[in-house]
Amino acid sequence: MSTAEIKLDLFRKLDGLSEDKLKELYGYVLNFITKSSSYDFWDELSESEQNLVNEGIADLDNGNTYSYEEVRANIKKKHKI
């Protein structure tokens, strides 16, 4: 397969990916190209997303957690399952 054929094949495959898969692959490709293992998806998150993650970490640190059973019970109650 020629270089041009490889590029075209890759483009077609990339074009069919979901947004999530494309973003995930983008990180892998950047790591490969830069030969850096320091790529962090954190930089790709919006400030709002970063704040939500930090709030979740703070909740965990403060012991604000739910067991699997509690989550299941709340879902059943909320959706009347």
Backbone bond lengths (Angstrom), bond angles and torsions (degrees), N, CA, C in turn:
res aa  C-N    CA-C-N  psi(-1)  N-CA   C-N-CA  omega(-1)  CA-C   N-CA-C  phi
1 M - - - 1.443 - - 1.529 107.74 -
2 S 1.309 116.74 132.99 1.464 121.17 -179.76 1.527 110.34 -77.23
3 T 1.312 115.45 165.69 1.464 120.72 178.31 1.520 110.86 -58.79
4 A 1.325 116.70 -43.60 1.461 120.69 179.69 1.528 110.97 -62.16
5 E 1.331 116.96 -40.26 1.469 120.35 178.94 1.530 111.63 -66.95
6 I 1.316 115.92 -38.36 1.467 120.13 177.78 1.528 110.06 -63.67
7 K 1.322 116.69 -46.07 1.470 120.65 179.50 1.518 111.20 -61.02
8 L 1.314 117.37 -43.27 1.457 121.43 179.86 1.528 110.50 -64.78
9 D 1.324 116.90 -43.28 1.456 121.00 178.95 1.531 110.76 -62.50
10 L 1.331 116.69 -44.14 1.461 120.63 177.82 1.524 111.10 -62.34
11 F 1.321 116.53 -44.00 1.460 119.96 179.57 1.523 110.58 -58.94
12 R 1.297 117.52 -44.46 1.470 121.21 -179.59 1.526 111.09 -62.69
13 K 1.319 116.18 -41.20 1.458 119.83 178.88 1.530 110.89 -67.40
14 L 1.322 117.15 -42.42 1.462 121.48 178.70 1.520 111.36 -63.99
15 D 1.306 115.90 -38.83 1.458 121.08 -177.58 1.529 111.58 -63.47
16 G 1.322 117.37 -25.04 1.452 121.04 -178.64 1.520 114.78 -91.88
17 L 1.333 117.71 -1.77 1.461 120.92 -177.44 1.525 112.01 -77.99
18 S 1.322 115.72 150.21 1.461 120.51 172.59 1.531 108.27 -69.25
19 E 1.310 116.22 164.07 1.468 120.33 -179.06 1.528 111.11 -60.09
20 D 1.336 116.44 -43.03 1.471 119.84 -179.87 1.521 112.24 -62.16
21 K 1.319 116.26 -46.41 1.464 120.12 179.85 1.527 110.90 -64.78
22 L 1.330 116.57 -38.48 1.460 120.52 179.58 1.529 110.89 -62.96
23 K 1.336 116.64 -43.30 1.463 120.20 178.79 1.521 111.27 -64.94
24 E 1.326 116.05 -39.88 1.460 119.69 178.32 1.523 110.56 -63.28
25 L 1.305 116.27 -45.79 1.460 120.72 179.78 1.522 111.05 -64.64
26 Y 1.316 116.89 -36.20 1.461 121.46 178.59 1.532 110.37 -56.54
27 G 1.331 116.64 -43.15 1.467 120.50 177.75 1.512 111.83 -62.21
28 Y 1.337 116.34 -43.46 1.463 119.87 178.96 1.530 111.07 -62.41
29 V 1.319 115.94 -43.03 1.466 120.34 -178.29 1.526 109.98 -65.42
30 L 1.334 116.95 -43.39 1.468 119.31 178.05 1.521 110.90 -59.69
31 N 1.325 116.40 -42.82 1.474 119.35 177.62 1.513 110.78 -60.71
32 F 1.303 116.87 -43.88 1.462 121.16 -178.78 1.522 111.03 -63.81
33 I 1.319 116.76 -45.59 1.463 121.03 -176.44 1.522 111.29 -67.81
34 T 1.308 116.71 -43.34 1.465 120.27 -176.20 1.518 112.54 -88.13
35 K 1.342 116.50 -8.15 1.466 122.05 -178.41 1.523 110.64 56.59
36 S 1.321 115.21 32.46 1.454 120.73 -178.56 1.515 109.56 -114.51
37 S 1.298 115.31 133.75 1.457 118.81 175.60 1.521 110.16 -94.99
38 S 1.317 117.01 8.90 1.455 120.32 -176.20 1.521 113.09 -94.15
39 Y 1.347 118.74 4.54 1.459 119.30 177.36 1.513 108.74 -61.56
40 D 1.291 116.16 131.47 1.448 121.02 -178.14 1.519 108.49 -128.24
41 F 1.323 116.63 124.52 1.459 121.07 -179.89 1.527 111.22 -61.22
42 W 1.328 116.84 -19.23 1.464 121.60 -178.93 1.528 111.03 -52.56
43 D 1.318 116.57 -39.00 1.461 121.11 -178.51 1.527 111.77 -66.76
44 E 1.311 117.13 -20.12 1.460 121.77 -179.74 1.526 112.15 -87.54
45 L 1.345 117.24 -13.81 1.459 120.88 -179.79 1.521 110.49 -78.19
46 S 1.329 115.68 147.10 1.463 119.78 175.61 1.530 108.95 -71.54
47 E 1.303 116.22 165.48 1.467 120.30 179.15 1.533 109.75 -60.57
48 S 1.312 116.45 -38.96 1.463 121.35 178.56 1.527 111.14 -62.11
49 E 1.329 116.96 -44.21 1.464 121.05 178.71 1.527 110.79 -64.65
50 Q 1.331 116.52 -40.69 1.463 120.05 178.36 1.526 110.67 -63.09
51 N 1.343 116.16 -40.79 1.469 119.98 178.35 1.520 111.49 -62.55
52 L 1.337 117.00 -40.84 1.461 120.33 178.87 1.529 111.60 -64.19
53 V 1.309 116.80 -41.23 1.465 120.28 177.80 1.529 109.53 -63.75
54 N 1.318 116.77 -44.48 1.470 120.04 179.34 1.525 111.82 -62.90
55 E 1.341 117.04 -37.90 1.465 120.35 176.30 1.523 110.59 -63.37
56 G 1.315 116.38 -41.14 1.462 120.43 178.13 1.514 112.05 -63.14
57 I 1.315 116.38 -41.77 1.470 120.57 178.04 1.525 110.20 -64.01
58 A 1.339 116.73 -41.63 1.468 120.71 178.32 1.527 110.29 -62.75
59 D 1.337 117.10 -40.91 1.469 120.42 176.72 1.526 110.67 -59.19
60 L 1.317 116.14 -45.89 1.470 119.89 178.97 1.521 111.17 -61.57
61 D 1.329 115.98 -44.38 1.466 120.44 179.97 1.531 111.51 -62.01
62 N 1.334 116.51 -31.43 1.465 121.28 -179.07 1.524 112.84 -90.23
63 G 1.327 116.51 5.06 1.459 120.28 177.21 1.511 114.43 80.70
64 N 1.319 117.38 10.94 1.463 121.22 179.12 1.525 109.36 -83.20
65 T 1.323 115.08 83.87 1.457 120.19 -177.71 1.522 109.99 -129.97
66 Y 1.319 115.61 164.16 1.457 122.93 176.23 1.521 108.61 -127.14
67 S 1.304 115.52 141.93 1.454 119.31 176.19 1.523 109.02 -77.18
68 Y 1.299 115.68 164.18 1.458 121.44 176.76 1.526 110.32 -56.92
69 E 1.322 115.96 -42.42 1.455 121.17 -178.84 1.530 111.13 -63.91
70 E 1.330 117.43 -40.42 1.463 121.18 178.22 1.520 111.26 -63.94
71 V 1.314 116.71 -42.42 1.467 121.10 179.22 1.524 109.78 -62.94
72 R 1.325 117.04 -46.43 1.471 121.35 179.64 1.535 110.41 -60.23
73 A 1.335 116.93 -44.14 1.459 120.80 -179.85 1.516 111.41 -62.80
74 N 1.333 116.67 -41.63 1.472 120.14 178.98 1.524 111.58 -65.24
75 I 1.316 116.88 -39.45 1.469 120.57 178.76 1.520 109.90 -65.29
76 K 1.323 116.46 -44.82 1.468 120.29 179.43 1.516 110.86 -61.12
77 K 1.329 115.72 -42.45 1.470 120.49 -179.51 1.528 110.70 -66.06
78 K 1.319 115.89 -45.95 1.467 120.71 -177.36 1.526 112.09 -65.30
79 H 1.311 116.49 -39.45 1.467 120.74 -175.65 1.523 112.72 -102.65
80 K 1.321 115.79 7.21 1.468 123.06 177.68 1.522 111.92 49.51
81 I 1.314 114.10 52.29 1.470 121.33 -179.80 1.506 109.47 -89.86
